[in-house]
């Protein structure tokens, strides 16, 4: 394991959330109206939905995990 990897993960998450905030509709929508953006450098995905003027993040989770794990949150 590399030193500072946790800090790198936080930076990548912050950058991904900033990209979502700048252009939330850039990512396609699934059947539930949820959008999913993969985090750079890490196999994690941010699942979110646009609700009016708000962006609601449901999960930041490992990309290899069963998607039904977050679907109970919507």
Secondary structure, 3 states (H helix, E strand, C coil): CCCCHHHHHHHHHHHHHHHHHHCHHHCCECCCCCEEEECCCCCEEEEEEEECCEEEEEEEEECCCCCHHHHCCC
